[in-house]
Amino acid sequence: MLLNIMRENNTQLHQGERERDRLPPISNHSSSGTDRGPKLPYPSLNFISNHKKEAGSHSLSSQFILPGIRHGRDLPPICPDVRQKHQHRITIDILPPEVRARFASDPVIPIRTKTAKEFQEDIERAAVSGEWKHVHDFYLTTFDSFLELNAAFKKEANAPFNTIEDSGINTKFVNAVYDALLLTPPDTQRAVLKGIINSLLREWKGRRTKDDLRAYFILVQNPQCTSPATYVIYAHLLRQIAALGEADHNFLMHWFKKLSQKRFKQLVERLHFFISTRLFPAKPEELPPMAKCYWWIPSATKVLSLLNAANSISCTPIMPFVDFYNLTLDHTDFMEDYHTWQTHGNSTRFTFCQFPFILSTVVKKAIIQKDSEQQMISMARQSLVDKVSRRQRVDMSLLFLNIKVRRLQLVSDSLDELARNRADLKKKLKVTFVGEAGLDMGGLTKEWFLLLIRQIFHTDYGMFTFFKDSHCHWFSSWKCDNYSEFRLVGALMGLAVYNSITLDIRFPPCVYKKLLTPPVVPCDPDTPVGMATLTLDDLQQVMPDLAHGLAELLSYEGNVEEDFCTTFQVSQEELGVIKSYNLKPGGDKIPVTNQNRKEYVQLYVDFLLNKSIYRQFAAFFYGFHSVCASDALLLLRPEEVEILVCGSPNLDMSSLQKAAQYEGYSKTDPTIRAFWDVVLAFPLELQKKLLHFSTGSDRVPVGGMADLNFKISKIDASTDWLPISHTCFNQICLPTYKNKKELKQKLTIAISNAEGFGLE
């Protein structure tokens, strides 16, 4: 049935396209497409426009681009010569006054009185009697035009409702009509599609009215658009929405934000399925050739960016940001997309990198790694060329970043080595422990990271403070003349990302916001770095008790000045000494009152999370970016940086079981079967402890459990022994325990008491 509808719809669309005078241009602005735009931090304040760089690209394939298209955002009209045709068109302004017809600037919407309850009763009667004419007539009339859509679904037909907070649409009625649509006879569904075609092909009269926006808002929720048979119509709808002006997009964004979670998620999933099907159609013959519909994916992605923006500005996100990932893109040539975006800047072509919210963390990690590999190869090649040009003996060690350290002077030696090899930080890392035989095949590198991180973050070392309530580390605020060790920590994080090492670091999320402020090192060395705009919610993740106290201050109903007796001066302990700081000039003499308490709280938060640790964090920032100086960072959210550094907290032990390797055991051995029975039955906390015991971290790499290369080995030892782990190799060694009960007891003791013991 849908195929027949599609054939009729295509015929009507092609007939409509021949009426070139009546079709709107798809873009309301032009661009030279030659200026190279600045790179901006993510997320962009312009929620619909291209991200950071409006990059040129072949997208994922050169077939997305046709010659003659001036700008990726200037999608073509349905008919190529529509603008030329409009230039020769006779308009009402040049007609004699006597033949001009009078018309209102905003057409009067007809009055329709049917309610959602009455419609539901009509549906129930039709379902029982089999007589659908009354329902058919309703759908035929309602979807005939934008005016009729407003007449049916607008709360008050001719009320303006020109506000972003209220679309003026009776969403309950819209939902009822769409929920019933797919249950109606085929001719009714066909009538709705024809009505949508007529609506989209009608002549535009200049700028869109708010009633037109309401019509788009209603039409894009149509569940018929889930079927590939309707994709030609759906694509034209998306194209017109994508081509609206920024102000109109702002209205739609806020209206989308008001949708229920169920409806919102349906819109997102429908767009993802549209993009995936266009990229990899199951039946290519059912869709037009890519050369004729290259604008489908850009249009859909831009509309999806509206929904992503709506999700971002919602007080509580409607969906997790990971639900905006399109996993189909994991199987495309994303490096071509990245290089085009990276090379062309503000250019003429669409790329997915302009909309990084759609790219999964797996893709972003792969881009960073491949980008780092290319930089590593480039650095190594340059070193090789320099040696040859000076006719010096070529040593293969120059292809690597070689770190030699003594265990007893681990931090100082590491600091010296990284400073000495600053020009080689983007080469492949190789670690040697002085006085110890062994070839670094990855195990020594991981051991170096684990030992160094544990030592630096130990509270006795004094660089970081650990807050038990929030279970995270924070930068010590003590002042000194040399902050090079903070730079070392930043460089370690950067090296971990480039060398695919997951670190056991407990930073709060705001650290990663600061790390991307800005996402690239500014050219001016005097430009502040790491000064993110942070709120009381961010402080809550670091110092929950203090944040709770400040929240009570904000909500206090009494006299703040008399009851709190507080000024714009704060005190904090530094190396056992209490020091006072003014939050603003003369702050010690400015009382906190009911009127200025919001300012006090914001200044206090800014002082604690930004100003009091500025030099420490600046060194940390420059250390990280000395290694990770890549355009790929522009693609990342702060949460994604955390996942790249520390891994994901979402454990799936079943996946670990499938990916596990065995040495001395097979997966059918009784000990192994007992092991997995015990582990899969563990509560989450014990599963995390097992992962930490085996790998040195309780988090999962971006690629999932399979990337851990987890191994279970057999040791010929007494069953009185506890299990042993080699965290450098993600390996756990098990004696052949007699039964499941004994294995569970010994394993639980081992993983629950491993903290503080040395590495094997």
GIMO-V569724 format. One record per residue. N is the residue number from 1. RES is the residue in one letter. SS is DSSP state (alpha for helix, beta for strand, coil for the rest). PHI is phi in radians with two decimals (none if undefined). Layout:
# GIMO-V569724
N/RES/SS/PHI  N/RES/SS/PHI
This chain:
# GIMO-V569724
1/M/coil/none  2/L/alpha/-1.15  3/L/alpha/-1.14  4/N/alpha/-1.11  5/I/alpha/-1.00  6/M/alpha/-1.11  7/R/alpha/-1.09  8/E/alpha/-1.16  9/N/alpha/-1.13  10/N/alpha/-1.06  11/T/alpha/-1.04  12/Q/alpha/-1.20  13/L/alpha/-1.10  14/H/alpha/-1.15  15/Q/alpha/-1.13  16/G/alpha/-1.17  17/E/alpha/-1.17  18/R/alpha/-1.26  19/E/coil/-1.47  20/R/alpha/-1.13  21/D/alpha/-1.08  22/R/alpha/-1.66  23/L/coil/-1.82  24/P/coil/-1.41  25/P/coil/-1.16  26/I/coil/-1.47  27/S/coil/-2.10  28/N/coil/-1.78  29/H/coil/-2.72  30/S/coil/-2.17  31/S/coil/-2.51  32/S/coil/-1.20  33/G/coil/1.22  34/T/coil/-1.95  35/D/coil/-1.34  36/R/coil/-1.65  37/G/coil/-1.44  38/P/coil/-1.24  39/K/coil/-1.53  40/L/coil/-2.02  41/P/coil/-1.24  42/Y/coil/-1.60  43/P/coil/-1.50  44/S/coil/-1.23  45/L/coil/-1.26  46/N/coil/-1.47  47/F/coil/-1.21  48/I/coil/-1.92  49/S/coil/-1.33  50/N/coil/-1.12  51/H/coil/-1.49  52/K/coil/1.07  53/K/coil/-2.13  54/E/coil/-1.50  55/A/coil/-1.42  56/G/coil/-1.53  57/S/coil/-2.90  58/H/coil/-1.52  59/S/coil/0.91  60/L/coil/-1.76  61/S/coil/-2.73  62/S/alpha/-1.12  63/Q/alpha/-1.29  64/F/alpha/-1.23  65/I/coil/-1.96  66/L/coil/-2.01  67/P/coil/-1.07  68/G/coil/1.60  69/I/coil/-1.45  70/R/coil/-1.38  71/H/coil/-2.58  72/G/coil/-1.03  73/R/coil/-1.53  74/D/coil/-1.53  75/L/coil/-1.18  76/P/coil/-1.27  77/P/coil/-1.17  78/I/coil/-0.99  79/C/coil/-1.91  80/P/coil/-1.02  81/D/coil/-1.78  82/V/alpha/-1.12  83/R/alpha/-1.21  84/Q/alpha/-1.07  85/K/alpha/-1.11  86/H/alpha/-1.12  87/Q/alpha/-1.14  88/H/coil/-1.81  89/R/coil/-1.46  90/I/coil/-1.39  91/T/coil/-1.91  92/I/alpha/-1.13  93/D/alpha/-1.20  94/I/alpha/-1.79  95/L/coil/-1.43  96/P/coil/-1.07  97/P/alpha/-0.98  98/E/alpha/-1.22  99/V/alpha/-1.86  100/R/coil/-1.35  101/A/coil/-1.63  102/R/coil/-1.40  103/F/coil/-2.61  104/A/coil/-1.42  105/S/coil/-1.14  106/D/coil/-2.07  107/P/coil/-0.98  108/V/coil/-1.35  109/I/coil/-1.43  110/P/coil/-1.09  111/I/coil/-1.59  112/R/coil/-2.11  113/T/coil/-1.93  114/K/coil/-1.16  115/T/coil/-1.82  116/A/alpha/-1.07  117/K/alpha/-1.14  118/E/alpha/-1.13  119/F/alpha/-1.10  120/Q/alpha/-1.08  121/E/alpha/-1.15  122/D/alpha/-1.07  123/I/alpha/-1.10  124/E/alpha/-1.12  125/R/alpha/-1.14  126/A/alpha/-1.13  127/A/alpha/-1.12  128/V/alpha/-1.37  129/S/alpha/-1.49  130/G/coil/1.41  131/E/coil/-1.71  132/W/coil/-1.83  133/K/alpha/-1.03  134/H/alpha/-1.09  135/V/alpha/-1.17  136/H/alpha/-1.02  137/D/alpha/-1.10  138/F/alpha/-1.09  139/Y/alpha/-1.12  140/L/alpha/-1.06  141/T/alpha/-1.26  142/T/alpha/-1.10  143/F/coil/-1.68  144/D/coil/-1.30  145/S/coil/-2.83  146/F/alpha/-1.09  147/L/alpha/-1.08  148/E/alpha/-1.20  149/L/alpha/-1.06  150/N/alpha/-1.19  151/A/alpha/-1.09  152/A/alpha/-1.37  153/F/alpha/-1.96  154/K/beta/-1.31  155/K/coil/-1.06  156/E/coil/-2.30  157/A/coil/-0.87  158/N/coil/-1.94  159/A/coil/-1.38  160/P/coil/-1.22  161/F/coil/0.86  162/N/coil/-1.57  163/T/coil/-2.39  164/I/coil/-1.28  165/E/coil/-1.44  166/D/coil/-2.45  167/S/coil/-1.25  168/G/coil/1.37  169/I/beta/-1.67  170/N/coil/-1.39  171/T/alpha/-1.12  172/K/alpha/-1.09  173/F/alpha/-1.19  174/V/alpha/-1.00  175/N/alpha/-1.07  176/A/alpha/-1.12  177/V/alpha/-1.15  178/Y/alpha/-1.29  179/D/alpha/-1.11  180/A/alpha/-1.51  181/L/alpha/-1.02  182/L/coil/-1.26  183/L/coil/-1.68  184/T/coil/-1.45  185/P/coil/-1.09  186/P/alpha/-0.96  187/D/alpha/-1.17  188/T/alpha/-1.22  189/Q/alpha/-1.11  190/R/alpha/-1.13  191/A/alpha/-1.13  192/V/alpha/-1.12  193/L/alpha/-1.12  194/K/alpha/-1.13  195/G/alpha/-1.09  196/I/alpha/-1.13  197/I/alpha/-1.03  198/N/alpha/-1.03  199/S/alpha/-1.11  200/L/alpha/-1.25  201/L/alpha/-1.59  202/R/coil/-1.16  203/E/coil/-1.11  204/W/coil/-1.48  205/K/coil/-2.08  206/G/coil/1.43  207/R/coil/-1.18  208/R/coil/-1.25  209/T/coil/-1.54  210/K/alpha/-1.13  211/D/alpha/-1.17  212/D/alpha/-1.12  213/L/alpha/-1.08  214/R/alpha/-1.09  215/A/alpha/-1.11  216/Y/alpha/-1.06  217/F/alpha/-1.04  218/I/alpha/-1.30  219/L/alpha/-1.13  220/V/coil/-1.21  221/Q/coil/-1.56  222/N/coil/-1.09  223/P/alpha/-1.20  224/Q/alpha/-1.10  225/C/alpha/-1.25  226/T/alpha/-1.27  227/S/coil/-1.51  228/P/alpha/-1.00  229/A/alpha/-1.14  230/T/alpha/-1.84  231/Y/alpha/-1.16  232/V/alpha/-1.09  233/I/alpha/-1.16  234/Y/alpha/-1.04  235/A/alpha/-1.09  236/H/alpha/-1.16  237/L/alpha/-1.11  238/L/alpha/-1.10  239/R/alpha/-1.09  240/Q/alpha/-1.19  241/I/alpha/-1.17  242/A/alpha/-1.09  243/A/coil/-1.50  244/L/coil/-1.14  245/G/coil/-1.28  246/E/alpha/-1.10  247/A/alpha/-1.10  248/D/alpha/-1.16  249/H/alpha/-1.07  250/N/alpha/-1.09  251/F/alpha/-1.09  252/L/alpha/-1.06  253/M/alpha/-1.02  254/H/alpha/-1.23  255/W/alpha/-1.22  256/F/alpha/-1.04  257/K/alpha/-1.05  258/K/coil/-1.48  259/L/coil/-1.16  260/S/coil/-1.17  261/Q/alpha/-1.04  262/K/alpha/-1.09  263/R/alpha/-1.18  264/F/alpha/-1.07  265/K/alpha/-1.14  266/Q/alpha/-1.08  267/L/alpha/-1.07  268/V/alpha/-1.10  269/E/alpha/-1.11  270/R/alpha/-1.13  271/L/alpha/-1.19  272/H/alpha/-1.08  273/F/alpha/-1.14  274/F/alpha/-1.07  275/I/alpha/-1.12  276/S/alpha/-1.12  277/T/alpha/-1.18  278/R/alpha/-1.19  279/L/alpha/-1.24  280/F/coil/-2.32  281/P/coil/-1.19  282/A/coil/-1.16  283/K/coil/-2.25  284/P/alpha/-0.95  285/E/alpha/-1.19  286/E/alpha/-1.44  287/L/coil/-2.02  288/P/coil/-1.09  289/P/coil/-1.02  290/M/alpha/-1.00  291/A/alpha/-1.07  292/K/alpha/-1.64  293/C/coil/-2.38  294/Y/coil/-1.07  295/W/alpha/-1.50  296/W/alpha/-1.05  297/I/alpha/-1.17  298/P/alpha/-0.99  299/S/alpha/-1.11  300/A/alpha/-1.12  301/T/alpha/-1.16  302/K/alpha/-1.18  303/V/alpha/-1.18  304/L/alpha/-1.09  305/S/alpha/-1.17  306/L/alpha/-1.09  307/L/alpha/-1.18  308/N/alpha/-1.11  309/A/alpha/-1.13  310/A/alpha/-1.06  311/N/alpha/-1.14  312/S/alpha/-1.23  313/I/alpha/-1.53  314/S/coil/-1.19  315/C/coil/-0.93  316/T/coil/-2.01  317/P/coil/-0.89  318/I/coil/-1.21  319/M/coil/-2.37  320/P/coil/-1.08  321/F/alpha/-1.06  322/V/alpha/-1.20  323/D/alpha/-1.29  324/F/alpha/-1.57  325/Y/coil/-1.20  326/N/coil/-1.82  327/L/alpha/-1.21  328/T/alpha/-1.07  329/L/alpha/-1.20  330/D/alpha/-1.09  331/H/alpha/-1.87  332/T/coil/-1.92  333/D/coil/-1.48  334/F/alpha/-1.23  335/M/alpha/-1.23  336/E/alpha/-1.12  337/D/alpha/-1.04  338/Y/alpha/-1.13  339/H/alpha/-1.15  340/T/alpha/-1.16  341/W/alpha/-1.06  342/Q/alpha/-1.21  343/T/alpha/-1.47  344/H/alpha/-1.59  345/G/coil/1.05  346/N/coil/-1.36  347/S/coil/-2.15  348/T/coil/-1.81  349/R/coil/-2.20  350/F/coil/-1.35  351/T/coil/-2.42  352/F/alpha/-1.20  353/C/alpha/-1.14  354/Q/alpha/-1.22  355/F/alpha/-2.23  356/P/alpha/-1.14  357/F/alpha/-1.08  358/I/alpha/-1.51  359/L/coil/-1.61  360/S/coil/-1.26  361/T/alpha/-1.10  362/V/alpha/-1.07  363/V/alpha/-1.14  364/K/alpha/-1.14  365/K/alpha/-1.11  366/A/alpha/-1.09  367/I/alpha/-1.10  368/I/alpha/-1.10  369/Q/alpha/-1.15  370/K/alpha/-1.17  371/D/alpha/-1.12  372/S/alpha/-1.17  373/E/alpha/-1.06  374/Q/alpha/-1.14  375/Q/alpha/-1.20  376/M/alpha/-1.07  377/I/alpha/-1.09  378/S/alpha/-1.10  379/M/alpha/-1.12  380/A/alpha/-1.13  381/R/alpha/-1.09  382/Q/alpha/-1.12  383/S/alpha/-1.09  384/L/alpha/-1.13  385/V/alpha/-1.09  386/D/alpha/-1.07  387/K/alpha/-1.12  388/V/alpha/-1.13  389/S/alpha/-1.11  390/R/coil/-1.63  391/R/coil/0.98  392/Q/coil/-1.70  393/R/coil/-1.15  394/V/coil/-1.50  395/D/coil/-1.89  396/M/alpha/-1.09  397/S/alpha/-1.15  398/L/alpha/-1.23  399/L/alpha/-1.42  400/F/beta/-2.18  401/L/beta/-1.55  402/N/beta/-1.67  403/I/beta/-1.98  404/K/beta/-2.04  405/V/beta/-2.38  406/R/coil/-1.74  407/R/alpha/-1.08  408/L/alpha/-1.35  409/Q/alpha/-2.14  410/L/alpha/-1.07  411/V/alpha/-1.20  412/S/alpha/-1.14  413/D/alpha/-1.14  414/S/alpha/-1.11  415/L/alpha/-1.09  416/D/alpha/-1.14  417/E/alpha/-1.14  418/L/alpha/-1.18  419/A/alpha/-1.17  420/R/alpha/-1.20  421/N/coil/-1.85  422/R/alpha/-0.99  423/A/alpha/-1.33  424/D/alpha/-1.91  425/L/coil/-1.09  426/K/coil/-1.69  427/K/coil/-1.53  428/K/beta/-1.11  429/L/beta/-1.46  430/K/beta/-2.30  431/V/beta/-2.03  432/T/beta/-2.25  433/F/beta/-1.63  434/V/coil/-1.04  435/G/coil/1.48  436/E/coil/-2.13  437/A/coil/-1.37  438/G/coil/2.58  439/L/coil/-1.76  440/D/coil/-1.34  441/M/coil/-1.84  442/G/coil/2.08  443/G/alpha/-1.19  444/L/alpha/-1.17  445/T/alpha/-1.08  446/K/alpha/-1.14  447/E/alpha/-1.08  448/W/alpha/-1.04  449/F/alpha/-1.06  450/L/alpha/-1.10  451/L/alpha/-1.12  452/L/alpha/-1.17  453/I/alpha/-1.11  454/R/alpha/-1.08  455/Q/alpha/-1.26  456/I/alpha/-1.16  457/F/coil/-1.54  458/H/coil/-1.17  459/T/alpha/-1.08  460/D/alpha/-1.16  461/Y/alpha/-1.33  462/G/coil/1.51  463/M/coil/-1.34  464/F/beta/-2.28  465/T/beta/-1.83  466/F/beta/-1.78  467/F/beta/-1.73  468/K/coil/-1.16  469/D/coil/-1.13  470/S/coil/-1.79  471/H/coil/0.97  472/C/beta/-2.50  473/H/beta/-1.67  474/W/beta/-2.44  475/F/beta/-1.20  476/S/coil/-1.18  477/S/coil/-1.65  478/W/coil/-1.13  479/K/coil/-1.72  480/C/coil/-2.66  481/D/coil/-1.58  482/N/coil/-2.36  483/Y/coil/-1.94  484/S/alpha/-1.12  485/E/alpha/-1.21  486/F/alpha/-1.20  487/R/alpha/-1.12  488/L/alpha/-1.08  489/V/alpha/-1.10  490/G/alpha/-1.07  491/A/alpha/-1.13  492/L/alpha/-1.06  493/M/alpha/-1.08  494/G/alpha/-1.12  495/L/alpha/-1.11  496/A/alpha/-1.11  497/V/alpha/-1.11  498/Y/alpha/-1.23  499/N/coil/-1.86  500/S/coil/0.99  501/I/coil/-1.87  502/T/coil/-1.57  503/L/coil/-1.75  504/D/coil/-1.62  505/I/coil/-1.99  506/R/coil/-1.97  507/F/beta/-1.64  508/P/coil/-1.27  509/P/alpha/-0.99  510/C/alpha/-1.14  511/V/alpha/-1.08  512/Y/alpha/-1.35  513/K/alpha/-1.13  514/K/alpha/-1.15  515/L/alpha/-1.16  516/L/coil/-1.79  517/T/coil/-2.09  518/P/coil/-1.49  519/P/coil/-1.30  520/V/coil/-2.25  521/V/coil/-1.16  522/P/coil/-1.17  523/C/coil/-1.18  524/D/coil/-1.43  525/P/coil/-1.13  526/D/coil/-1.51  527/T/coil/-1.23  528/P/coil/-1.08  529/V/coil/-2.18  530/G/coil/1.31  531/M/coil/-1.58  532/A/coil/-1.31  533/T/coil/-1.43  534/L/coil/-2.01  535/T/coil/-2.20  536/L/alpha/-1.08  537/D/alpha/-1.11  538/D/alpha/-1.20  539/L/alpha/-1.12  540/Q/alpha/-1.01  541/Q/coil/-1.40  542/V/coil/-1.91  543/M/coil/-2.19  544/P/alpha/-1.07  545/D/alpha/-1.15  546/L/alpha/-1.13  547/A/alpha/-1.07  548/H/alpha/-1.11  549/G/alpha/-1.10  550/L/alpha/-1.18  551/A/alpha/-1.12  552/E/alpha/-1.14  553/L/alpha/-1.06  554/L/alpha/-1.17  555/S/alpha/-1.70  556/Y/coil/-1.11  557/E/coil/-1.66  558/G/coil/-1.51  559/N/coil/-1.50  560/V/alpha/-1.09  561/E/alpha/-1.10  562/E/alpha/-1.35  563/D/alpha/-1.52  564/F/alpha/-1.72  565/C/coil/0.87  566/T/coil/-2.00  567/T/beta/-2.05  568/F/coil/-1.43  569/Q/beta/-2.26  570/V/beta/-2.17  571/S/beta/-2.19  572/Q/beta/-2.63  573/E/beta/-1.56  574/E/beta/-2.29  575/L/coil/0.94  576/G/coil/1.48  577/V/beta/-1.96  578/I/beta/-1.49  579/K/beta/-2.12  580/S/beta/-1.92  581/Y/beta/-2.39  582/N/beta/-1.45  583/L/coil/-1.34  584/K/coil/-2.67  585/P/coil/-0.92  586/G/coil/1.22  587/G/alpha/-1.08  588/D/alpha/-1.17  589/K/alpha/-1.93  590/I/coil/-1.84  591/P/beta/-1.28  592/V/coil/-1.48  593/T/coil/-2.13  594/N/coil/-1.06  595/Q/coil/-1.40  596/N/coil/-1.94  597/R/alpha/-1.16  598/K/alpha/-1.11  599/E/alpha/-1.11  600/Y/alpha/-1.05  601/V/alpha/-1.12  602/Q/alpha/-1.14  603/L/alpha/-1.16  604/Y/alpha/-1.16  605/V/alpha/-1.06  606/D/alpha/-1.10  607/F/alpha/-1.13  608/L/alpha/-1.19  609/L/alpha/-1.69  610/N/coil/-2.18  611/K/alpha/-1.22  612/S/alpha/-1.21  613/I/alpha/-2.12  614/Y/alpha/-1.02  615/R/alpha/-1.17  616/Q/alpha/-1.09  617/F/alpha/-1.27  618/A/alpha/-1.05  619/A/alpha/-1.10  620/F/alpha/-1.06  621/F/alpha/-1.02  622/Y/alpha/-1.20  623/G/alpha/-1.13  624/F/alpha/-1.10  625/H/alpha/-1.33  626/S/alpha/-1.18  627/V/alpha/-1.76  628/C/coil/-1.70  629/A/coil/-1.40  630/S/coil/-2.50  631/D/alpha/-1.09  632/A/alpha/-1.09  633/L/alpha/-1.12  634/L/alpha/-1.15  635/L/alpha/-1.47  636/L/coil/-1.69  637/R/coil/-1.49  638/P/alpha/-0.97  639/E/alpha/-1.09  640/E/alpha/-1.31  641/V/alpha/-1.10  642/E/alpha/-1.05  643/I/alpha/-1.14  644/L/alpha/-1.13  645/V/alpha/-1.39  646/C/alpha/-1.89  647/G/coil/1.54  648/S/beta/-1.64  649/P/coil/-1.40  650/N/coil/-1.49  651/L/coil/-1.67  652/D/coil/-2.41  653/M/alpha/-1.18  654/S/alpha/-1.12  655/S/alpha/-1.16  656/L/alpha/-1.13  657/Q/alpha/-1.09  658/K/alpha/-1.16  659/A/alpha/-1.61  660/A/coil/-1.12  661/Q/beta/-1.93  662/Y/beta/-2.29  663/E/beta/-2.33  664/G/coil/1.56  665/Y/coil/-2.09  666/S/coil/-2.13  667/K/coil/-1.19  668/T/coil/-1.71  669/D/coil/-1.12  670/P/alpha/-0.98  671/T/alpha/-1.09  672/I/alpha/-1.22  673/R/alpha/-1.10  674/A/alpha/-1.13  675/F/alpha/-1.01  676/W/alpha/-1.27  677/D/alpha/-1.07  678/V/alpha/-1.20  679/V/alpha/-1.12  680/L/alpha/-1.17  681/A/alpha/-1.56  682/F/coil/-1.08  683/P/coil/-1.18  684/L/alpha/-0.96  685/E/alpha/-1.08  686/L/alpha/-1.25  687/Q/alpha/-1.12  688/K/alpha/-1.12  689/K/alpha/-1.13  690/L/alpha/-1.08  691/L/alpha/-1.12  692/H/alpha/-1.15  693/F/alpha/-1.09  694/S/alpha/-1.54  695/T/alpha/-2.11  696/G/coil/1.57  697/S/coil/-2.61  698/D/coil/-1.69  699/R/coil/-2.02  700/V/beta/-1.86  701/P/coil/-1.04  702/V/coil/-0.97  703/G/coil/-1.31  704/G/coil/1.70  705/M/alpha/-1.03  706/A/alpha/-1.07  707/D/alpha/-1.32  708/L/alpha/-1.32  709/N/coil/0.94  710/F/coil/-1.21  711/K/beta/-2.26  712/I/beta/-1.97  713/S/beta/-2.02  714/K/beta/-1.65  715/I/coil/-2.13  716/D/coil/-1.49  717/A/coil/-2.46  718/S/coil/-1.09  719/T/coil/-1.24  720/D/coil/-1.32  721/W/coil/-1.26  722/L/coil/-1.48  723/P/coil/-1.03  724/I/beta/-2.05  725/S/beta/-2.14  726/H/beta/-2.08  727/T/alpha/-1.11  728/C/alpha/-1.17  729/F/alpha/-2.07  730/N/coil/0.93  731/Q/beta/-2.18  732/I/beta/-2.16  733/C/beta/-1.95  734/L/beta/-2.12  735/P/coil/-1.21  736/T/coil/-1.47  737/Y/coil/-1.20  738/K/coil/-1.22  739/N/coil/-2.69  740/K/alpha/-1.13  741/K/alpha/-1.09  742/E/alpha/-1.15  743/L/alpha/-1.06  744/K/alpha/-1.09  745/Q/alpha/-1.11  746/K/alpha/-1.19  747/L/alpha/-1.16  748/T/alpha/-1.11  749/I/alpha/-1.10  750/A/alpha/-1.11  751/I/alpha/-1.32  752/S/alpha/-1.54  753/N/coil/-2.25  754/A/coil/-1.49  755/E/coil/-1.10  756/G/coil/1.74  757/F/coil/-1.45  758/G/coil/-1.22  759/L/coil/-1.33  760/E/coil/-1.44
